[in-house]
Amino acid sequence: MAQNSCNALVQWLVVALLIAMLGGAKAAVLCDIDSGELNLCYHAVAGNHPPKPNKKCCAVVKHANLPCLCSYKSILPALGIKPINALALPSKCALKTPPECKGNHLMPE
């Protein structure tokens, strides 16, 4: 029970950090992405039918530590991001989807 409470607390702290970064707080680096660059992909991961990612977004994805980003997929809905859209970005940007992002209900193997 204590382990679950600790995990929930950590997830909420990460959500708060990401919201602060997206909200214009001081720039920080998360998974090799400067927080100011995260907004370049927001249009491609939000909503039911997001547009194809643009070149700037794909440049961000190509430089990101994708396995690190995949570890945050459970908190993405709190940021208005659909996990299935976010997990599809690598393939839409001509990259391989990391194994850490596969094998779950959100992304086919």
Buried (B, 14 or more C-beta within 10 A) or exposed (E): EEEEEEEEEEBEEBBEBBBEBBEEEEEEEBBEBEBBBBEBBBBBBBEEEBEEBEEEBBBBBEEBBBEBBBBBBBBBEBBEBBBEBBBBBBEBBEBEBBEBBEEBEBBEE
